[in-house]
Amino acid sequence: MADDFSQDMLGTKASKRQIRTHVDLKILKDIPLYTNVQLNVEHCQISGTQPNESLYLHFPEPKAYSRDECICNPVHFFAILSMQRSGSGWFETLLNSHLNVSSNGELFSVKPRRSNISAVLSTLDKVYNLDWYSSAAKNECSAAVGFKWMLNQGVLAYHDEMVDYFNSKGVSAVFLFRRNLLSRMISILANNYDHDAKQLNGTHKSHVHSKTEAKVLAKFKPTINITLLLPELERAEQMATNALKYFNNTRHIVLFYEDLVKNHTKLQDVQDFLNLPRRELESRQVKIHTKPLSKQISNWDDVCEKLKGTKYERFLKGT
């Protein structure tokens, strides 16, 4: 990745393949249907769209139920591509607070689903046909359906096949990164610690819904392995770089956790990108680490010395 990860060199604006359509749903004739979707909805049409936009507006026909009166409501397919402890869980709860969004969680954390390309494709087809059941499913009237995909869970390993799938099936990629990779490292170490310590009444929680719980988890101050510090930061940076390089020619948008926290208009950009009616999005999740980084790391002086003079020195200031 570019030396300055905090710069907009990653292309924080949506790619040239981005479309922003304000759909006017009507029942008309002769819609140019997306050829890969086997449907009996020839009477549906979306007015005011360009020919290339039809690739991203779908009319799924689930096997498990009928979409009934929503059969002519188009559905946008998306995948949130991110890394652990980058705010993707919080971001997904925001999306799922929208009445018309179904984001189905971290599907490929289950290894058999990513064991081979056939298993991956089968899972994707089920999700995008609205046949994947989860607590987030809005079923009949979903206007956007997707899931979270961590970069270490097969998406990069099968990147050639996934780029072809995204482009042929009309799937939009929503990249979510964290600018400050040191903050991400602290979150990873703290989460790993609680996985064993189970600080909340013997229960491990990766995300919390109260300030009391957040305060308990925030008490732990990890000791960072100085030998591995730079290699780990470089590895995370390279993984994000590779993902953006591989999916550069797909329709995508790049988001940063820090921007979403500070500027809620970014959430409007996401809704526009997914062709959703704008809504106020909410999450019950409470941020765990709120203190300055110097108060979150037990060997802070060693970390400062190691990062001094490197391109990662700016992380020490929380940027």
N, C-alpha and C positions, 0 to 999 in steps of 0.2 A: 504494500500500500504506500501511498505517498508519505513523505517524511512527516508531514503535519496531518495527523489523523483528524484533528479538530477542524480542519478547513473543509470547505465544500467541494473538495476535489473528487469525492466519491460520486458526485452527481446527485445532490440531495433533491433536485427537482425530478419530477417524473420523466421517464425516458421519452424519446420521440414517438414511441408507440402508444403513449398515453392517449386515452380518449376521455373527453368530459361531455357526456350527453345528459340532457335533462329529458327523461323519457316521458312521453305522452302515450299512455296505454290505450289502444283502441282495438276493436275487433274488425279487421278488414280482410282483404283477400290478397293472395299471391305474395306472401312474405318470402324473401330469399332465405330459407332456413339454413342453419348450420348443418352441413352434410353429415357430420359424425354423430348426430343425435337422431335416433330413430323415434320419431314422434308423429302423432296424428293431430297436429296443431297448425295445419296449413292456413287456418282462418285467423291466426294471430299475427299482428304486425306492430312494430314499434315505429312511430312516426318521428321524423326529424333526425334520422341517423344516416351516417354515411355508409357506403358499402363495406368498408373495412371494419366498421363498428359491430357488424352483426356477428363477428367472430367471438365477441365478448359478451353477448347477450344470449342466454340459453333458455330453453324450455324443457327442463327435465321431466321425465315421466317415471316416477318411482314405482318399484314393483310392490312395495309393502302397503301403499295407500294411494289415494287419488288426490291430486292437487285441487280438484273441484273448481270453485270459482276463480282460483288463482292460476289456472292452467296457462293463461296468457300473460301472466306477470313474469318478465324476464329475470333470470338469475345470473349473477356475476360470480365466476369462480376465482378464488384467490388462495394463496398460500403465504403464511407469515414465515419468512426465512430469517432465522436469528441464531443466537448462541445462548447457552445457559447463563442465567443471572444478568440478562441484558434488559429486563423489563418486559419480556414478552408475555409473562403470565398476567401482569397488570394490564398491559395493552389489550390482551384478548378479553379480559373481563369488561373493559370499556366497550369494545366492539359488540360483545354479546349483550350489553345493556340496550343496544339498538333493537327495536322491535322486529326488524327485518333481516338481522344478521345471525347466521349460525356458524360459529367457529368452534370446531370440535376437539380442541385440545392437541396434545402432543402425541399424535397417533403412532409415530415411528419410534417412540421410546420402547415399544414392544418389539424385540429383536426379530421374531419370525416374520413380521410384516415387512422387514427390510432385508430379509435373508437372501433374496434374489430379485431380479428385475420383474419377474412375473408377479411375485407377491406385492411388490410396490405398486405396479400398475393396477392390479386387482383392487387394492385398497383405495387408490385414487379414484378409480371408476365408480366404486360404491359410494364414496363421499360425494362426488359431483353429480351422481344420479339421485341424490337426496335419500339414499337408502342406508346411510350410516346413522345409527341411533346413538344419541348422547343426550345428556341433560341440557345441552345448549341448542339442540335442534328446534327450529321454529316450524319445521315441516312445510305445510302447504304454502305459506306466504313468505318464505324466505326470498329476499332480494339479493343476498350475497351469501355464499357458502364456502367455507374453507377450513383451515386447520393450522396448527403451529408445526414447523419442521425445523429442528435444530440442525445446524450445518454438519455436526458430527454423527448424524443419524441416517446417512445414505444419500442425501441429496447431492453432495459433492462427488461421492463415489460413482453415482450413476448420472453425472451431470449432462453427458451427451444425450442420453435417453430422456432426461427430464426437460431439457431445453426443447427437444422435439415435441414432447408431450404438451408442454405449456403453450408452445406456438400453434400446434395443430388443434388442441382442444380449447384454446382461448382462455388460458389461466393467467391471471395477473399475479406477479410476485410483489409482496410487500416486505422489503428488507427493513429490519429493525436492529440497529447496532447501538452500542454504548460508546460514547466518545472517550470517556475516561476508563481505560482498561485496568488501571490500578484499583479503582473503585469496584470494578467487576471482579477482580481477583479477591478483594476483601470479602465480597458477598459470597463467592464460591467457597472460600475457606471457612467462613462462618456457617454456611449452610451444611458443609461437610461435617463440621464439629457437632452441630445440633443433630445431625442424622444419627450420631452415636450417643450423644449426651442426653438428647430428648429433654430439653430444659423446661418445656411447658407441660408440667404434670405427667411426665413420662411419655409425651407424644411429640414426634418430630413434625414441625410445620415449616414448609418452605416459604409460605406466605401467611400473613396474619391480618386480622380484621379489627384489632384494637390497639390503642397506644400502649396499654399495659403489657400486652404480649410483645409488642415491638421493643419496649424498653428492656424486657427480660433478655431477648435475643441479642440486643445491641450491646449488652454488657461484655460479651466475649470479644477480646482483642487478639486477633491471630498474630502469630509470629511468622513473618514471610521469609521463605528460604531465599537468601540473598544470591546464592549460586544459580538458582533456577529463575530468578526474577526477570532478567532480560530475555532469556530464551522463551519464557512463557508469554511475555508481552508480545514478542515478535511472532510467536506461533498464532496467537489470537488475531493479530493484525493481518498476517498472511492468509489466514482462513477467510477473513472478510474480503480481502483483496481478490482471492480466487473466486469466491462466490459472485462478486460483481463482474469479474471478467467473464466467467462462464455464462452468466445470464444477461449479459449486456444487450443482447439483441431480442430479449423478451420485453413485453410490456411490464414495466416495474416502477416502483417508487422507493426512494431511500429515506428512511426516518432515523432519527437519533433519540434515544430515551430522554436525554437531557433537554432536548428541544420540546418534546411532548409535555414534560413536566412544567417547563417555564412558560410555554406559549400554547394555550389551548386551541388557538386557531389552527394549529397543525392537525388537530383532530377533524376539523372541517375539511382540510385538504384530503385526508384519508377517505372521508365519506364521499367527497366529490370524485375521487379516483375510482371508488367502487360503485359510482352511479347511484348513491343512496340519497334519499331525502335527508336533509340535515336534522339532527337531533342533538340534544344535550346528552352527552355520554357520561356515565358514572361508574365508579368502582368502589367496592367496600374495602379493598386492600389498603393497608396502612404501610407507609414506608418505614423500613426498619432502621437503616443507617442514616442519621441526619446530622451527626456531629462532624466537625472538620476531620479530615483524614488523619491529622496528627493525633487525634484522640481515639482513632479506630485501630491503630497498628501498634503492637507492643514494642517492636524494634524500629521505631520511626526514624531514629537517627541513622541507622544502618541503611535503611531504604533511601533516605535522602542522599546519602553519600554515594550509593550505587547508581542512582539515576541522574546525579549532577553531571551536567555537560552532555547528556544524551538527548535524543529527540523526545524522550518520555519525561523529561524534567518538568514539563508543564503540568503533568498529572498531579504533582505534589501540591499544586495550588487548587486542586479540585476542578480543573478545566480539562 
